[in-house]
Each structure stands twice: as C-alpha cells, then as structure tokens.
Amino acid sequence: MEPPASEPFILAVEDDPAAARLLTHLLVPAAGWTPQLLVRDSLQAGLARLAVGGVDVVLLDLNLPDSRGLDTLARVRHAAPGLPVVVMSSLEDETTALIAVQQGAQDYVVKGSVDEQGLRRVVRYAMERQRLLLALAEARETLRMLSGLLPVCAWCGRMRDDEGCWHAPAEYMRRRTAMEVTHGICPSCRAGVVEPAPPPAAASAPAAPAAAPALAVPPAPASSPAAERSKGAPKRPIRRVASARSAGRKGQS
C-alpha cells in the first residue's frame, strides 16, 4: 500500500472566481507538500478533465452553472468512483454535509472556514481515507473470491472461474488473487520421482547346508610280533599239499 502522494494533482470544480483565487492562495507548497491545482468552472468541464486521468483529489462546489445540489456529487462519483472528493460549499448545512458523506464524499468544508494548514490537512486526510477504503474493498473482494464453492475438474484438476473458463491452478490463483505463485517439489514427489529409490537387490541362492562332520576312523590295531613274522614268511602251497594227500588216499584204496 503506497502512501499518499506528496505532489497531489488537485482538480477544483468551482465557478466562483473569488473562491478559486482563495484556493490558489491556500494550496501553496510546504515541507513535503507540493500541490498542483487546476480549476474548472463547470461540471462538464470538470468531468472532461477527469476523463483524461492523473487527478488525485477533487474539490467540488455543489452548485454549478450546469448542475445543482447533491446530484453534482453523484455525477462526479459515477465518473471517478476511486477518487476522493471534498465538497466545498458556501452553506453550512449539516444535513447536506451528512448526506454528502453518506454518498461517498470524504469531507464537507465550508468555504472560508479553513486556512492554509487546515485545507492541506483536509486534502491529505481525504486522500488517505480513500486509499484505505480502496485497500479494504480489495481485501473484501479477495476474501469473496476465496470463499464459497470452487469448481475443480476431477480429471485434470483445472478450476472454473465465474465466467465459466477453466484454468490451471497456478493461472487461476494469478487471475483471482494478489498472490504470486512459485513452483517447487514436495518431499513425496522428490522421493518418488526425482530421486527414486534404488531397485531391490536380486535374491541370492540358498546357502549350501553345512557339511556333516567327518566320522573319526579308529586307528588300526597294532600288529603282534608273530603277525609281523608271518607277513614276511613265504606262503605255503596249500593246493599242492591237498593234491598230494588226495593221491595218497587213492593209492590206499
């Protein structure tokens, strides 16, 4: 929210030359205050200047050659609804002043009742109040847009605005709010997409069963001396002896 301009462009819609000269003398530069004053003597001329733009505040006389009373204020407010308007009247009419404020005027000042410092304060305060009102209206509009039902496509996630147009979520936020959309990656997407988990390791072959413990072989029994001698002795011809014995038995018979 910007502070009020230190060099405001002031449009005075005033048909009285004496009142216009008084405004010129009152709206003089001061510390941090360098106003620029432009005077128009009819409502039509004032509206034409408002259409050009660049005006910061309007000092308005209600009774002009081409408009009378509160209708003058209504036409100015319709032409420039965002500008602060200060009614300058020669009549000290509290009822008219109250209605003027209710219809959007920021202040009601009786001509000749304020000095240089007072008029400067009136203009500055009117600009500040109007600035705060505009900020409040913007905040209310933002709250209105963020409340209620929001149609969202269940397939693509696009959002529908009041005109029936469908937008991506980021574009919808840019159009409907004052927020700036930034893009990042949430932890879930980072873990699942940007930095996927390593594939599981291949299943290893089952380990071979442990070998059965070797059976202890008992040592061979020690050989006796007689056995050792029999190993070295020549073998006896068993078959031949048996044959000789058989031949002897045959001869006896």
C-alpha positions as CSV (number, residue, x, y, z in Angstrom):
1,M,0.0,0.0,0.0
2,E,1.6,3.3,-1.2
3,P,1.5,6.4,1.0
4,P,-0.4,9.5,-0.3
5,A,1.3,11.5,-3.0
6,S,3.4,14.4,-1.7
7,E,2.7,16.2,-5.0
8,P,-1.0,15.7,-5.5
9,F,-2.8,16.9,-8.6
10,I,-5.9,18.7,-7.3
11,L,-8.9,19.4,-9.5
12,A,-11.1,22.2,-8.2
13,V,-14.6,22.4,-9.9
14,E,-15.5,25.9,-8.9
15,D,-17.4,28.6,-10.8
16,D,-16.8,31.5,-8.3
17,P,-13.6,33.3,-9.3
18,A,-13.1,34.7,-5.8
19,A,-13.3,31.2,-4.3
20,A,-10.9,29.9,-7.0
21,R,-8.4,32.6,-6.1
22,L,-8.7,31.7,-2.5
23,L,-7.9,28.1,-3.2
24,T,-4.8,29.2,-5.2
25,H,-3.5,31.1,-2.2
26,L,-4.2,28.3,0.3
27,L,-2.8,25.4,-1.7
28,V,0.8,26.5,-1.7
29,P,4.0,24.4,-1.3
30,A,5.2,23.4,2.2
31,A,7.6,20.9,3.6
32,G,6.9,17.6,1.9
33,W,3.9,19.1,0.1
34,T,3.9,20.4,-3.4
35,P,0.3,20.5,-4.7
36,Q,-0.7,21.2,-8.3
37,L,-4.0,23.0,-8.7
38,L,-6.2,23.0,-11.8
39,V,-9.6,24.9,-11.8
40,R,-12.6,24.2,-14.0
41,D,-15.7,26.4,-13.8
42,S,-18.4,23.8,-14.8
43,L,-19.3,20.3,-14.1
44,Q,-19.0,19.4,-17.8
45,A,-15.5,20.8,-17.9
46,G,-14.6,19.0,-14.7
47,L,-15.8,15.7,-16.0
48,A,-13.9,16.1,-19.2
49,R,-10.7,16.7,-17.2
50,L,-11.4,13.7,-15.0
51,A,-11.6,11.5,-18.2
52,V,-8.0,12.5,-19.0
53,G,-6.8,11.0,-15.7
54,G,-4.0,11.9,-13.4
55,V,-6.2,13.6,-10.8
56,D,-5.5,12.7,-7.1
57,V,-8.4,14.6,-5.4
58,V,-11.4,16.7,-6.4
59,L,-12.6,19.9,-4.6
60,L,-16.2,20.2,-5.7
61,D,-18.7,23.0,-5.4
62,L,-22.2,21.5,-5.4
63,N,-23.9,24.5,-7.1
64,L,-22.5,25.0,-10.6
65,P,-24.0,26.5,-13.8
66,D,-24.8,23.1,-15.3
67,S,-25.6,21.1,-12.1
68,R,-27.1,21.8,-8.7
69,G,-27.0,20.1,-5.2
70,L,-26.1,16.6,-4.4
71,D,-26.7,15.4,-8.0
72,T,-23.4,17.2,-8.8
73,L,-21.6,14.9,-6.3
74,A,-23.4,11.8,-7.7
75,R,-22.2,12.5,-11.2
76,V,-18.6,13.1,-10.2
77,R,-18.6,9.9,-8.1
78,H,-20.0,8.0,-11.0
79,A,-17.3,9.3,-13.4
80,A,-14.4,8.7,-10.9
81,P,-15.5,6.3,-8.2
82,G,-12.0,5.7,-6.9
83,L,-11.1,9.4,-6.4
84,P,-11.5,11.2,-3.1
85,V,-14.0,14.1,-3.3
86,V,-14.1,17.0,-0.9
87,V,-17.3,19.1,-1.1
88,M,-16.7,22.9,-0.9
89,S,-19.9,24.8,-0.1
90,S,-20.8,28.3,0.9
91,L,-23.7,26.9,3.0
92,E,-23.1,25.5,6.5
93,D,-25.8,22.9,6.2
94,E,-25.2,19.9,8.5
95,T,-27.9,17.8,6.9
96,T,-26.4,18.2,3.4
97,A,-23.0,17.6,4.7
98,L,-24.0,14.3,6.3
99,I,-25.8,13.1,3.2
100,A,-22.8,14.1,1.1
101,V,-20.5,11.9,3.2
102,Q,-23.0,9.1,3.1
103,Q,-22.9,9.3,-0.7
104,G,-19.2,9.0,-0.8
105,A,-17.7,12.4,-0.2
106,Q,-14.6,12.3,2.0
107,D,-15.3,15.7,3.7
108,Y,-17.6,18.7,3.6
109,V,-15.9,22.0,4.0
110,V,-17.5,25.5,4.3
111,K,-15.7,28.0,2.1
112,G,-13.6,30.5,4.1
113,S,-13.6,28.3,7.2
114,V,-10.2,26.8,6.8
115,D,-6.7,28.4,6.5
116,E,-3.7,27.1,4.5
117,Q,-2.8,24.5,7.0
118,G,-6.4,23.4,7.5
119,L,-7.0,22.9,3.8
120,R,-3.8,21.0,3.4
121,R,-4.9,18.7,6.2
122,V,-8.3,18.2,4.7
123,V,-6.8,17.2,1.3
124,R,-4.3,14.9,2.8
125,Y,-6.7,13.2,5.1
126,A,-9.2,12.7,2.3
127,M,-6.6,11.1,0.1
128,E,-5.5,8.8,2.9
129,R,-9.1,7.7,3.8
130,Q,-9.9,7.0,0.2
131,R,-6.7,4.9,-0.1
132,L,-7.6,2.9,2.9
133,L,-11.2,2.4,1.7
134,L,-9.9,1.1,-1.7
135,A,-7.5,-1.3,0.1
136,L,-10.4,-2.6,2.3
137,A,-12.6,-3.1,-0.8
138,E,-9.8,-5.1,-2.5
139,A,-9.3,-7.2,0.6
140,R,-13.0,-7.9,0.8
141,E,-13.1,-8.9,-2.9
142,T,-10.2,-11.3,-2.3
143,L,-12.0,-12.9,0.6
144,R,-15.1,-13.2,-1.5
145,M,-13.2,-15.0,-4.3
146,L,-11.6,-17.4,-1.8
147,S,-14.8,-18.3,-0.1
148,G,-17.7,-20.5,-1.3
149,L,-17.6,-23.4,-3.7
150,L,-14.7,-23.8,-6.2
151,P,-15.5,-26.0,-9.2
152,V,-12.5,-28.2,-9.9
153,C,-12.3,-30.8,-12.7
154,A,-11.9,-34.3,-11.1
155,W,-9.9,-35.4,-14.1
156,C,-7.4,-32.7,-14.9
157,G,-7.6,-30.5,-11.8
158,R,-8.4,-27.3,-13.6
159,M,-10.5,-24.6,-11.9
160,R,-13.5,-22.8,-13.3
161,D,-13.9,-19.1,-12.8
162,D,-17.1,-17.0,-12.6
163,E,-17.1,-16.6,-16.4
164,G,-17.1,-20.3,-17.0
165,C,-13.5,-20.5,-18.2
166,W,-11.2,-23.3,-16.9
167,H,-7.7,-22.5,-15.8
168,A,-4.7,-24.4,-14.4
169,P,-4.4,-23.9,-10.6
170,A,-1.4,-21.6,-10.8
171,E,-3.1,-19.5,-13.5
172,Y,-6.4,-19.3,-11.5
173,M,-4.5,-18.0,-8.5
174,R,-2.7,-15.4,-10.5
175,R,-6.0,-14.1,-12.0
176,R,-8.1,-14.3,-8.9
177,T,-5.8,-13.2,-6.1
178,A,-2.8,-11.0,-5.5
179,M,-0.6,-13.9,-4.7
180,E,2.5,-14.8,-6.7
181,V,2.7,-18.5,-7.5
182,T,6.1,-20.2,-7.1
183,H,6.9,-23.8,-8.1
184,G,8.8,-26.3,-6.1
185,I,8.8,-30.1,-5.4
186,C,7.2,-31.6,-2.4
187,P,9.1,-34.3,-0.4
188,S,6.8,-37.1,-1.6
189,C,7.4,-36.2,-5.3
190,R,11.1,-35.8,-4.7
191,A,11.4,-39.2,-3.1
192,G,9.2,-40.9,-5.7
193,V,10.0,-39.2,-9.0
194,V,13.1,-37.0,-8.8
195,E,15.1,-39.3,-6.5
196,P,13.6,-42.8,-7.0
197,A,14.5,-45.5,-4.5
198,P,17.1,-48.0,-5.8
199,P,15.7,-51.3,-7.2
200,P,15.7,-54.2,-4.7
201,A,18.7,-56.5,-4.7
202,A,18.4,-59.8,-6.6
203,A,17.5,-62.8,-4.4
204,S,20.7,-64.7,-3.5
205,A,20.9,-68.6,-3.9
206,P,20.2,-70.5,-0.7
207,A,23.3,-71.3,1.2
208,A,24.6,-74.9,0.9
209,P,23.9,-77.0,4.0
210,A,26.8,-77.3,6.3
211,A,28.9,-80.5,5.7
212,A,28.4,-83.3,8.1
213,P,31.3,-83.7,10.4
214,A,33.7,-86.4,9.3
215,L,33.4,-89.6,11.2
216,A,36.5,-90.4,13.2
217,V,38.2,-93.6,11.9
218,P,39.5,-95.7,14.7
219,P,43.2,-96.5,14.4
220,A,44.2,-99.9,13.2
221,P,45.2,-102.2,16.0
222,A,48.9,-102.7,16.5
223,S,50.3,-105.9,15.0
224,S,51.9,-108.5,17.3
225,P,55.5,-109.7,16.6
226,A,54.1,-113.1,15.5
227,A,51.9,-111.5,12.9
228,E,54.8,-109.4,11.7
229,R,56.9,-112.5,11.2
230,S,54.0,-114.3,9.4
231,K,53.8,-111.4,6.9
232,G,57.4,-111.8,5.9
233,A,57.3,-115.7,5.7
234,P,56.6,-117.3,2.2
235,K,53.2,-118.6,1.6
236,R,52.7,-122.4,1.8
237,P,51.4,-124.2,-1.3
238,I,48.0,-125.2,0.0
239,R,46.7,-126.6,-3.2
240,R,49.7,-128.9,-3.8
241,V,49.6,-130.4,-0.4
242,A,45.9,-131.0,-0.7
243,S,46.5,-132.7,-4.1
244,A,49.2,-135.0,-2.6
245,R,47.0,-136.0,0.2
246,S,44.3,-136.9,-2.2
247,A,46.6,-139.0,-4.3
248,G,47.7,-141.0,-1.2
249,R,44.2,-141.8,-0.3
250,K,43.5,-143.1,-3.8
251,G,46.5,-145.5,-3.7
252,Q,45.4,-147.0,-0.4
253,S,42.1,-147.7,-1.7
